[in-house]
C-alpha cells in the first residue's frame, strides 16, 4: 500500500511552487494504521516488486517524479504526453520524456478513402480467390478420402498428418481440404521434407504450395517438388530458408 501526502499548501504553496515536494510512504503491512488525514491508495504488486518498494524506496523515486512531471505537462498542454521507463535488474528506473509536440504546419490533411483504390484492392482479392478456387479444382487435387485411399490409410490419419505438417492440405472452403497428388513420391509416401519446409516457410500451406510449384534459379530452374524428387532436399530447404528471410525475391 502506498500512502501519499502533498505539501505545502495554501499561500505558502503559491509562493514556493517550484519547491513543492511529494512525500510517499510504502507500507507492506496491510494492518498498518496511517496518520490521520493522510490520503492513501492501494494496488496489487508481485512479491518481488514489493521487496524493491520496501527495501529500496530510492529506486522508485525517478518513476514517481517522472509520472508527476508528465501529469503536470499533460494538464498544461491539454493533451496526452508520454514518457519511457527503463528498469534495470536491481529495480532502478530511468525515466525519459518523449517529445510528441507536433511541429507547426507539419500536420497533413486526412484524405478521404480513395474509391478507385478500394475497388482495385477488392478486385485483386477477388482474383486471388478465383485463382485459389481454380487451383483447388485441378485434376491433381484429391479430397481427403481420395488421398487417404492413395496412402492406404484412413481419413482421420490424413487429417492428423495435415495438422502435423506431414502432408500438404489446402483449405478449399466448401470443397473441404484438397491434397496435391504429386506430394507422394515413388515409394507411395509424402515428401519426408514437408515438416521442415513448413517450419522454414512459416507454417502456411499456401506458402509451401507456392514453393513446391514455382521454379527457382538457385535449384537450376527446378521447381521445389522436382528438386525433392531428385534427391536435393537439403538444397531445397536452404532455398526455402533464404526465401523466408527475404534473401531472394
C-alpha positions, 0 to 999 in steps of 0.5 A, spaced: 500 500 500 502 506 498 500 512 502 501 519 499 501 526 502 502 533 498 505 539 501 505 545 502 499 548 501 495 554 501 499 561 500 505 558 502 504 553 496 503 559 491 509 562 493 514 556 493 511 552 487 517 550 484 519 547 491 513 543 492 515 536 494 511 529 494 512 525 500 510 517 499 510 512 504 510 504 502 507 500 507 507 492 506 503 491 512 496 491 510 494 492 518 498 498 518 494 504 521 496 511 517 496 518 520 490 521 520 488 525 514 493 522 510 490 520 503 492 513 501 491 508 495 492 501 494 494 496 488 496 489 487 504 488 486 508 481 485 512 479 491 518 481 488 516 488 486 514 489 493 521 487 496 524 493 491 518 498 494 520 496 501 527 495 501 529 500 496 524 506 496 530 510 492 529 506 486 522 508 485 523 515 486 525 517 478 518 513 476 514 517 481 517 524 479 517 522 472 509 520 472 508 527 476 512 531 471 508 528 465 501 529 469 503 536 470 505 537 462 499 533 460 494 538 464 498 544 461 498 542 454 491 539 454 493 533 451 496 526 452 504 526 453 508 520 454 514 518 457 519 511 457 521 507 463 527 503 463 528 498 469 534 495 470 535 488 474 536 491 481 529 495 480 532 502 478 528 506 473 530 511 468 525 515 466 525 519 459 520 524 456 518 523 449 517 529 445 510 528 441 509 536 440 507 536 433 511 541 429 507 547 426 504 546 419 507 539 419 500 536 420 497 533 413 490 533 411 486 526 412 484 524 405 478 521 404 478 513 402 480 513 395 474 509 391 478 507 385 483 504 390 478 500 394 475 497 388 482 495 385 484 492 392 477 488 392 478 486 385 485 483 386 482 479 392 477 477 388 482 474 383 486 471 388 480 467 390 478 465 383 485 463 382 485 459 389 478 456 387 481 454 380 487 451 383 483 447 388 479 444 382 485 441 378 485 434 376 491 433 381 487 435 387 484 429 391 479 430 397 481 427 403 478 420 402 481 420 395 488 421 398 487 417 404 485 411 399 492 413 395 496 412 402 492 406 404 490 409 410 484 412 413 481 419 413 482 421 420 490 419 419 490 424 413 487 429 417 492 428 423 498 428 418 495 435 415 495 438 422 502 435 423 505 438 417 506 431 414 502 432 408 500 438 404 492 440 405 489 446 402 483 449 405 478 449 399 472 452 403 466 448 401 470 443 397 473 441 404 481 440 404 484 438 397 491 434 397 496 435 391 497 428 388 504 429 386 506 430 394 507 422 394 513 420 391 515 413 388 515 409 394 507 411 395 509 416 401 509 424 402 515 428 401 519 426 408 521 434 407 514 437 408 515 438 416 521 442 415 519 446 409 513 448 413 517 450 419 522 454 414 516 457 410 512 459 416 507 454 417 502 456 411 500 451 406 499 456 401 506 458 402 509 451 401 504 450 395 507 456 392 514 453 393 513 446 391 510 449 384 514 455 382 521 454 379 527 457 382 534 459 379 538 457 385 535 449 384 537 450 376 530 452 374 527 446 378 521 447 381 521 445 389 517 438 388 522 436 382 528 438 386 525 433 392 524 428 387 531 428 385 534 427 391 536 435 393 532 436 399 537 439 403 538 444 397 531 445 397 530 447 404 536 452 404 532 455 398 526 455 402 530 458 408 533 464 404 526 465 401 523 466 408 528 471 410 527 475 404 534 473 401 531 472 394 525 475 391 
